[in-house]
Amino acid sequence: MGLGTPARAGGAVLAAGAVGLAYGMAEASAYTVRRVEVPVLEHGQRPLRVLHVSDIHLMPYQRRKLDFVSRLADLEPHLVVNTGDNISSPDSIALLARAWDRLLRVPGVFVFGSNDYSLPRFRNPLRYLAGPSGRRVRPPTSLPVGELRAMLASHGWVDLNEHREVMEVDGRRIEVRGTDDAHLDRDHYPDVAGPADAGIDLALAVTHAPYLRLLDAMTADGVDMIFAGHTHGGQVCVPGVGALVTNCDLDTRRVKGLSRHTADGRTAWLHVSGGVGTSPYAPYRVACRPEATLLTLVARD
């Protein structure tokens, strides 16, 4: 009896772990579209639909994910905001281009994340509990980011990695600015800093990882809304508690979804995407479905 009880207990733990892993892997392909309304436009403006897509982490064998991504065009957005980490394989770029055939005909903007630059690597997931993942000790294996950039730009999407310009979208003049990935310290916000241009209808800022140094600077410059990804919504959340980590210095209350950010007496809307995918080495989600978000921007009261 004494030897059998620990064995049974150990077996129960292993069985529970297997069930939990199977559930997490199933949830990782339970793709959903979230819909959010944001009162950010000037009085009298008609609604503007913005599709926010992030962290696809596409591998060539992920057919269900490709099908989900291809159907996002059915949402008929006026503008697409892509906050990076699109691919996890060099063979994914052509597949993504085909899946986004209709969506690439819509005005869009993009920035890059770490997995647009280099292949993902296995990491012990418990290390994230100690703080944001740091720089790699070994040199990363590069992905063809230039090819990805050329594909997106050839369809007219605006590269916002340290770039700023004014676009016309659905008859509105929208100023967009963005930075490269702050998680890799590739961001150089001073290159695009400063008050919004005069005579615009809306000022948007875009970055991959929502580090506070960027959120503060963008908000202080008076942008109306900031878009980011990177967090995967916490990826493994505790029901009733929420996310345990954000993999940056943003608080867990704002790990995904719509919130407000205040700096230097100014306030901007912040939308952090929970993301469509995961690293191929951690293909699970718990209480945190993969998502893209259709934001309907409406006039302020």
N, C-alpha and C positions, 0 to 999 in steps of 0.2 A: 504493500500500500504506500509506504513512504516514498519509494522510488517512482511509483506510478503517478502520484499527484503532481509533482513538478513537471513531469513529462506531458501530462494532459494540459497543464496550465501553459506550458511553452507552446504546445500545439495550438491551443486556443488563440494565443497571441499572434502566432504566425498566420493562422486562418483569418483573424481580424485584419491583420496587415494586408493580406492578399485581397480581401474584399475591399478594403479602403483604397488600395492601389487601382483595382479594377474600376471602382466608381470614379476615381479621379481621372483615369484615362478616358472613361466614357464622357465625363463632363467636359473634357478638353475639346471634344468635337461637337458639343451642343451649342452650335453657333447661334447668336441672337443679334437682332438689331434693336438698339435702344433709341427711344425718341425723347427728345428734350426740347423745351421751349425756353428761349433766353430773351428777356426784355432789354435789348441793348441798342436798338435802332432809334434814330430821332423820331419825334412825333410825326405822324403822317406817312411814314415809310411803310411800304407793303412788305410782307414777310420774305425772308431770304433763307433758302434751305442749304445747309452746309453739312456735308458728309465727312466725318472724322474717322480715318482709318489708321491703325498703328500696329506695329509689332506682329506682322503676319508670320515672320520666321519660316518662310515657305521652303519645304522640301519637295522634290519632284513627285514623290509617291503619295502626297496628301491630296487625293482627289476630292474628298468631301470639302476640304478647305477651299480648293480651287473653285468648286461649284458655288460655294457661299460667296466668295469674292466676286465671281462673275455675275451673280444676281444683284449685287449692290447697285448696279446701274438702273435697276427697276425703281429705285427710290427717287430718281429724277432730281438730283441735287443741282443747285445753281453753281456750287463751288465744292471742290474736294480738297481737304487738308490731310496730307499724309505725313505723319510724324516719325517715320523711319523704322528700322529693323525689318525690312521687307523680306529678306532672303536668308537662308541658311545653307545654300548650295549654289555654286556657279551655274548649275543647270536649271535653276529656277527662274532666271530672268525672262527667257523666251516664253515660258509657261505663264508667268505673271502678265506679260504683255498680251498674250492671247486671251486670258481670262478677263483682263481689263479693257478689252477692245472698245466697248461702248463707253465705259467710264472715262477713258482717256480722251474722248471727244468733248468732255466737259472741262471748263476752266479748272485748273488745279495748281496747288503749291506743294512743295516737299522739302523736308530736311532729312538728314541721315542719322542713324544710330550705329552702335558698335558692330552689329551683325550685318550691316551693309558693307563694312570694311573688312571684316575677318570672320572666319569660321567659328562657330561656337565650340566650346570645350566643356568637358565634364567638370562640374564643380560639386562639392559636397553641399547639398541644400541647407544644412545646418549652419554653414558659414555665414549665410545671409542674416541670421539672427544676431550676429555680432556687429553688423553694420554693412554699409554699401560695399559691393564687390569692388576690389581694387584693381590696379593694373596687373597685367599678366607678367609672370616672371620670365617665361619663355617667349620668344618672338611669335606673334600670331601668324596664322596661315591666311594670306590675303584672299579676299573675294574680288571679283571684277567690278568694283564700284564705279569705275569710269563707264563701263558698258551699261550699268543700271542708270546712271545719270543721263547718258545719251539717249537711252530708250524713253525715259520720262520727259526729258526736255524736247525731244523730237516731236512729241505730241502736243507741245505747247505748255506743258506744266512748268511753273516757275521754280527754279532752284533757289531756295531761300537760305542756303548755307552761307552765312555772312553776306546777305544781300537784302536789299530793300527797294521796293518800287510801288507804283500805283497801278492797279488793274481796274478794268471796267468789267463788272459782273452784273448781269441782269439790269443794266442801266444805272448801276451804282458805281461810284468811284471809291475803291477800297484800297487803302494803303496796307501792304503786307511787308513784314520784316521777319528775319529769322536768324538762327545760329546753328552751327554744327553741334555735335554731341558734347554736352557738358560733362557727361559721365567719363568721357575720355579726355577731358580738358581741351577739347578742340574748339570750344566756343570763344568768340572774340566779339562780344556785344558792342564794344565801342565803335566797331566798323559800321554799325547800323543804328547807333543810339541817337537820341534827340527827339524833340516834340514832333507830333504828327504833322504832315503837310496841311496847309490851309486848303479849304474847299473840298475836303474829302467827306464821304458819308459814313465811313467806318474805318477804324484802325485795328489791325490784327497782328499778333506776334506768335511765332511758331518756333518750337524747339523740341528736341527729342526727350531729354531728361529734365524734369521740373525741379531743378536745384533752386534754392531760395535766392541765390545771388542774381539769377536771371529773372525770376519772377519779380523781385524787388525793383530791379533796374527797368524792366519793361513797364511795370505799373507806374513807377515814378515818372516815366516819359509820357504817360497819359494814354496808353493804348486802351482800347475798349475791351478786348478779349484776348486771352492767351490760350494756345493749344499745346498739349504735350502728351507723351506716351510713356514708355519705358517701364512703368511700375508693374505691368500685368495685373493691375488691380489688387496686388498682394499675392495673387495666384493660388495660394493655399490660405483660405480664410477660416475662421472659427465661427460657426453659426451663433448669432447673438453677441459676438464680440467684434468680428470683422477682421481686417488685415492685421498681420503681425509685423510686416516689414513693407517698406516702399522702395528699397534699394537706392535711396538718395536721402537728402535731408528734409524732404517734405514730410509733414506729419501724416500718420496713418488715417486720420479722419478724412483726408482729401486724396486718398490713394487712387480713387477713380471717380468719374462723374463731375458734376457741375458744382462749383463753389465760388467764393469771393476771395480776392487777395488784396490786401491793403499795404501800401508803402508810401512814405513821405506825404501822407495826407490824401493820397489818391487811391481809388479802388477800381479794380478790373475784374471782369469775369474770368474764371479759370476752368478749362475743361481738360481733364486728364482721362485719356482712353484706357480702358482695361485691357485692350489689345485682342487681336484675333488668334494669336498663336502662343507657343512656348518654345523654349529650347528643345531640340530633338533629344537631349539628354535628360530632360525633365518633362515628359509629355503628359502632364496631369494638371488638373485644376480641381479645387474643392471650394464649394460655395462661392464660386467666382467664374461664371460662364464667359467664354470668349465672346467678344463683341465688337461691332462697329456701331457708330452713333450717328443718327440723323438729327442735327440740331436745327430747329426752326427759329431763326432770329426774328423777333417781332419788336414793335415800337414800345418804348418805355411809357409807363402810365403818366 
